[in-house]
Amino acid sequence: MLCALTSKKRHLAYLKIDDPDAWSDDENIEPLAVVVDNGPGVGNEARAAFERQDIRVRPTGRNNPQQKGGKEAMLGRAQNAQSRDPGGLRRTTRDRDREARRHAKEFAAENHWEIERKLVLHLIAERTARNKQHLLTIEMKKDGVQPTSRDIVRWSIRKLGGVQSRRSTEADIYLNLLRRKPNVEVLRAGVTLNKSKYNSRRLRDYRQSVSGKLSITVLYHPSRPEEAYWIAPTGELDILERERRGKRQYGVMSVTEIELWHMRDRASRQIARQKERESTARSKGLVTVDQHQTLLKMASALPKRQRTKATDDIDGNRKIALTLQRDQRPYDKEEIHAPHLAQQRKVSQPAAPYVNAAKGARPAPPAAAPSQPPPRESAPPRVSPAPPPAPSGGGRVRSADIWRARLQNGPIDPSGSQKK
């Protein structure tokens, strides 16, 4: 809106476009109303600026681009013309264009100045070359008006009345439409705005004439940060010049791009500082945030269920465990070290069970089986020497009994028969 109501020559020179006949100064007329959508560009700040300039705002319906068809069509043609640029896309529903819209910010390689310059060049081509035959009236055709937007607008300004009442001075327009930053402190080197220093001769004289702290209101252009103004005590606007260091560092970057650049720089410094703190904390043996959270979770967790009472008869349980352990040991078995004793025990168990034996008494040794049938004579049978008594305990045998049996009977076959 600021460019529409003021002279375009300065903005064309800023964009390095040499076309003095693109817009004439007679077209700088304040409209009665502006048709806008509900986009982010029309916020409370823009509505307040339109109200100061006595311009009504007419918002369109939601998701209804047909109410501003001319603007949407022109923007669509401009977007299609720049679709081959990095980050560009066409306004279609094809999968390729949807994917390009999704990754537009990642592949964008042009700054705000280049995009605005291409858009203004497209507007100039639309005004001078686009055929608008359907907009010509009978009077326009009689006067020989060409079917272009530029000729139609110029003919309408000459024919319509009351145009002079809708014109304002550029100073009033700048006061109403430029962005304001109040209470900016004035130092000896000037004022700081958008990370750059601004100063003027009139501001230096004003700073020297006033003692103590001094603050002023600064006006600046959102797209051209090198243009800044301040309201003098007399109510006039004075131009502030940006220092060479700011021009060399930021170039043609807009205010939004400068703010984003500094936000990224500040965020990267904070991340680097946080990593340095974490490395220092690890080297000193301190607890990090993650470790602290883990310790809190461990401390606040429910304890495991414990036994309500102590174990009864600990000695008895230990004895049972030792007995089971001995029974499970395979090399202390009687069948391995003394198989003949184990065979004699199996034969003697049904004849003289241990149940009928007196407590603590050793049972009588079982009778040995006859090696041959008794003779027919009435002579008494020959009795073989009795083997040593078998131990009374079942399962395990003592080592002394095992070695005694080996010494008396000699080596033993695995089958259990003695060698002669």
Buried (B, 14 or more C-beta within 10 A) or exposed (E): BBBBBBBBBEBBEBBEBEEEEBBBEEBBBBBEEBEBBEEEEBEEEBEEBBEEBEBEEEBBEEEEBEEBEEBBEBBBBBBBBBBEBEBBBBEBEEEEBEEBBEEEEEEEEBEBBEBBBBBBBBBBEBBBEEEBEEEBEEEBEEEEBBBBBBBBBBBBEEEEEEBEEBEBEBEEBBBBBBBEBEEBEBEEEBBBBBEBBBBBEBBBEBBEEEEEEBEBEBBBBEBBBBBBBBBBEEEEBBEBBBBEEBBEEBEBBBBEBBEEBEEEEEEEEEEEEEEEEBEEBEEEEEEEEEEEEEEEEEEEEEEEEEEEEEEEEEEEEEEEEEEEEEEEEEEBBBEEBBBBBBEBBEEBBEEBEEEEEEEEEEBEBBEEEEEEEEEEEEEEEEEEEEBEBBBEEEEEBEEEBBEEBEEEBEEBEEEBEEEE
